[in-house]
Amino acid sequence: MCRIPALLALAGFAWIAAARADDRVLAAVQATDPMAVEALLKDPRGLSAGELALLSAEAAGMRFDDKDAIETLTRALGGPEVGGALRRQMLSLLGSVQLRSNNYAAAAEALEAALAVTEPSAEGRHSLEQTHLVAKTLRGEPAQIHEVKATSAVAIKRDAANLARAVGRVNGLDEEFILDTGAGMSTITRSAAVRLSVRMLEGPVSVGSATSASVPAHIGVADSVEIAGNRFRNVVFLVMADEALTFGSYKIDAILGFPVLSRLGRIEFARTLAGEVFRVGAPSAGVPSKRDLYLDVLRPMVIVDVSDAGPVRMLLDSGAKSSSFSKLFADTFPALMRNADTQTVTIGGAGARKTIEVKVLKNVAMGVDGRVRRVGAIDVSKEGRGEHGAVGQDVLRAEGGFALDFTTMDFSFLPDAPQ
């Protein structure tokens, strides 16, 4: 499947370079590594009050406790000892969490302040500028509201790219969405935005990184969006030209992404005897013994046990056809890579596709809560961010599907439907 890059993730804060702050702290925060953050909080010897505050806020943000993260960062930023790169990292995190919480004016203020504090790397500045522009564009808009909550389900249809599509409604009109947990913003084509009366905001934004071509886009707001019996108000969409979401004969009109899906509580992509369904269910009872779901701002991340490697951090991407490992995985587990085959694959999307060389691991087992699924082959690329890879449809669609509970932060494989 052609993927939508950069701004849709809106999580570029992890790439901000740092100086003077403890290297362990910045490494853990920049990688959004819950295990490293937890280890430092358990043994904080030698860390300053500001560094501990950043770690605590990062931990709160990863477990979707935005209120705690915002309060912790706001208190710390008022202290006298927080300056330089540490201050920039705090302001960047504060801005990202405020944006996730739909506090657009507060997000714009924090991100503007982050841009004014010392000079980040080129990639870090580009990411901050893009995200600041989104927050600034939304500054006068009302927050998204989950107006009608329901425990319900809607049928899933798989398209030519094997992506999950389900019918919802935008401003009272039926629309078929791609349901994509890996999309940091819900997205719509310009023609669909016009047809569905999505209100366009003034000023362009862009999709792309500091090292790749930027694709122009705009921000739109839908008065209402409905999916599986749930209704949201003031839903933000990234509006892109039709050609940017057209790949030969294959076209995407609308993507329902993380900002809506994560607010539904517990969601399931379930394979039943009657077919595949997207189900919104009641939250799991109690807190799981081990949290294996966490957030990198607007990206759901999971801890998965991989054969011969142990627990690794992976993006959960229901829009990815196949699971994959990143450069970090290859660097961390070189022994596993010694006998891997080599091949070339084409990746990319939104007008930017390229061919890269990858290694291939065979017969890989992935486990969650003791339930194991096997994949015949997984690509290992020389690229990637701060995680070990991505979990895609080859794992997620096996057996009975999967569930994400954003209330208890739990990821689970669903068992096969009873025969």
N, C-alpha and C positions, 0 to 999 in steps of 0.2 A: 504494500500500500504506500502511496506517496504521502509523506508526512508533512505537517505544517510546522515550520521551525520557529525559533527565537521568541518573539513577543508572546506567542500563545502560551509559553511556559511561564513568562513573567517571574522568573526565579533567578535572575542573573546576579543577584546580590552576592551569591556564593563566590563570585570571581573577583571581588574587590581585594586588591593587594593591601598588605598591612605592614607596619613597621613599629618597632618598640614594644608593642603588646606581646605577651607570652606567645611564642610560636605554637605551642600545643593548643592554646585556646583558639587562635585564629585558624589553625588547621582543622580543628574539629568543627568550628562554626562554618567555615567556608565549604567544607565537604558535606554539611548537614548530616553529620555522623552521630546518630543517637547513642551508639555504644561508647564512642570516644567522649562525648559530652557527659554521659552518665559517669564514666570513670573519673573524669576530672572533678566533677561535683562531689564524688565520694572521697576523693583525696585531693583537697584544694591547697595543699601546702605550697607556699611561695606565690600564690595568686593574689592579685589586688582585689579590693572590693568591687572595682569597676569590671574586672574580668569575670568575677563570680556572678555579677549581675547580668553580664552578657550571656554567660553560659546558662543561667537560670531562665532568662527570657527565651533563649534559643530552645531550651527543653520544653518550655510552655508552648511555644509556637509549633514545635513538632508534634505535640499531642493535641493540637487544635484548641488550646486554651488561650484564645486571643486576649481576653480580658486580663489575665495574669501577665502575659507577655507585655502588653501595653503599659500596665501599671508599673511593672519592674523597670522597664526601659525609661519611662518618664521620670521616675524617682532617680535613677542612676544618672541621667543626663543633666540633672540639676546639681550634681555633686561637683566639687572643685577639681577632682583628680582625673576627670575624663576628658581627654583631648586627643588630637591627632587621629591616627588610624583607628584607634579604639572607638573614638567618638563617631567617626564616619561609619564604622560597622554597626554601631548601635542605631544611628539615625536611619541607615539603610534597612535594617531589620524592622525598626519601628514603622517606617513608611510602608514596607511590604505587608506587615500584619494589619496596619490600618486600612490599606487598600483591600485586603482580603475580607476585612470586616465591613466593607462598604462605607468607611469613613473617609470619603474622597478628599475633602479639604484638608483634614489632618494628615493624610498620606502625602498630598502635594507639598505641604509645609515641611514635613520631615525629610522628604527626598530632595527638596530644594536646599535645605540646610546641609544634607549629606554631600551634595555637589560642591558646596562652598568650603568644605573642610578638607584641606590638603588634596593632593592630586592622586587619584586612583590610577590603575592601569588603563590603557586605551579601551580594553574590553569592558572593564568595570565601569568606566565613565559612560561608554556607549549604552550599556544596559541600564544604568541609572537614568540617563537622559530619556531613553525610550519610555521607561516606566513612569518617570516624573511627568512626561507629556500626557500619558494616559490619565494619571491622577488629576493633573491640571485641567484636562478637557472635561473630566467628570465632576469637577469641584462643586458646581452648583446643582448637581443632580441628587434626587432623593435616593436613599439606600434601597437595595433590593429587599423585598419582604416576602416571606413564605406565608401567603395569605390563607390558603386552604390546604390542610394537611390530611392525608388519607393513606390507609394501608390498602394498596391495590396493585394491579399488574397490567401490563400491556404487551401484546405480542411483538416479538422481534423477528425481523426479516433480514436475512443475510444478502448483501449485494454482491456485485461482480468482484469486489475486492475483499469479500468475506467480512465486511464490517457490519456491526449491529445497527440496524435502522428500526425506528419505532415512530409511530404517528402520534404527534402531540398537537398543540394549538398555539398559535401566536396571534395575539390581538383578536381572538375569536375565530380564526381561520385555521383549518387543518394544515399541518406541515409535517413532512417526514424528516426526522432528525437522525443523524449519526450520533450514537451515544458513545462518547469518548472520554474516559476518565483521565487520559493523558493530555487533554486540551486545557491549557490554563485559562483560556477565555472561550466562551461560546462564540461561534463564528457563523456568518451568513454572507451569501453573495449579494452584490448590489441589486441585481434584479429581484431576488427574493425579498430583500429589505423593502423595496418599493411596493411589491405585490402585497406584502404583509403589513404595510403602513408602519414600519419601524422608523422611529424619529431619528434623523441624522443630526449629530452635533457638529458644530463648526470646528474647522481645523483638521488637518491630516495627522496621522501617526504613521509609523512604519514597522514592517516586520523584517527582521534580519539582524545579523551580528556585525561586529566591527570588521570582520574579515570576509563577509559575504555580501552580495548585492542586497540592498533593501528593497522591499516590495511595499508600495504605498497602500494605505488602508485608512479607514475612518472608524469612528466610534458611533454606534447607534444604540438606542434604548427602546425596548418593547414595553408597552404598558402592561401586558400580561403574557405569560407563558405557562402552558399546562402540559403536564406529563404524568401518566399513570394516576390520574385523579387528583394530583397536587397542582396548585396554582401559585405562581410567583408574580409579583409586581415589580416593575422598574428593573427589568433584566437587561444587562449590558451585553452587547454583541460587538465583536470586531467585524467590520463590514469590508469585504474585499471584492475586487473586480472579479467578474465571472471567470475570466480566463485564468486567473491565478488559482482557481479551484477546479480547473478542468484539465484532465490528463488523458488526451486522446478522446476516446468515446465515453470516458468515465467522468462524471461530474458530481461535485458535492454542492448542495444548495444550503444546507444548514447543519451545524454541529452543536450539540448540547454538551457543554464541557463541565469542568470541575466546579465552577462557582455555583451552578445549580445542582448538579448531582451530589455534591458533598453536603448540601443543606437538606437532603432528603432523609438523613439519618442512616438507616440500614438499607442498602440496595443489593439486589441479587441479579446476576445474569444466569438464569437457571434453565437447565435442559430438562423438560418434563415429557411425559408420554404424549401430551397434546402438542408438543413443539417447544421452541425456546421462548422464554418470556423475560421481560425486565420487571422485577418485582420490588416494590417499596414495602418493607416490612417493619414490624415493631422492633425496637432496639433489643439487643441481647440482654439477658438478665445478668446483672453484676458486671464487674470488671474482669477481663480475662487474666489468667495467671501470668501470661507473658504477652505484652503488647508487640504485635508484629506489623502494625500499620502506623505510619507517621507521615508528616507533611514536610515537603520542601517548598514552602510558601503555597503555591498553587499546583503542586504536583504530588500525587499520592505515592508514597514510597513504602516498600514492604521488606521485611527480613525473611529471607528464604534460605533453607538448608540445602546446599548444593553438594552432590556427591564428591567426596575427596577434597572438598574445600571448606565445608562448614557453613556457618551463617554469613550471608552476604547481603548487601544493600542494593535493592533494585527498584527502578521505576515501575509502577503498575500501569500498563498502557493497553487498555482494551481496544485501542485503535491500531495497534501494531499486529501485523499478521503473524510474525514469529518472534520468539524470545531471542535475546542477544546478550552477549557480554561485551564489556568495554575494555579500553586500554588499562584501566585500573585493575580489572580482573586479571588480565594477562601479566601485569607487573607484580601483582600480589601473589599469584600462583604460577610461577614460571615452570615448575615441574609438570604441571598439567598440560602445558603448551608444547612440550618438546616433540611429541609425536603427532601434533595436530596437522591436518592437511591444509593446503592453501588454495583459495579460489577468489574470483572477483565477483562483486555484486554492485548493483546500482541502487543508490539511496537518494532521498531528497524529496522536495515538494515545493509548492508555491513558487514555481518558476525557476527553481534551482535544483538540478539533479546532477549527480556525479557518480563515477565508478570508482570503487575503492577495493583494495585487497584485504581479505580477511582470512583468519584461521578458522578451522571448523573442529569443534569437539563433538565426539560421537557418544550416543547412549548416555545422556546426562539425566540424573535423577534430581528432582526438586521437591522438597518437602515443606509442609506447613502443618504445624500442630500434629506431627506424626503421620499425616496422610501424604503419600508420595506419588508423584506423577513423573513419567519418563518421557524424554524428548529424544528422537532419533539423532538429531544434529542441531547444534547451536553455533552461529557465527560469533567470532570474537574479533572486533575491529580494533584499529589503532586510534580510534577517536573515543570521545565520551566525556562526561562531566565528572561530578564528584561521586558517582555511584558505580557499582560493579556491572550494571547492565539494565535490561528491561525485561519484564515478564509480559509476553504477548499471548495471542489467541491459542497458539499450539499448546500452551499449558492451561490457560484460563478456561478454554472450552472443553477440556477433557472431562470425562465422567459427567457429573451433574452440574458443572459450572463453578461459579465462585460467588462469594459475598464480601462486601465491604461494610463495616459498621463504623461510621464516623462519630457515633456517640461514645462507644467504648474503645475506639481505635483498634479494631480487630479485623484481620484478614483471614478468610477461611476458604478451603476447597469444599464444595458441596458434593455429597455422595450421589451416586446414580439414583435416578428416580425408580421407585418400586415398580416391578413389572406386573 
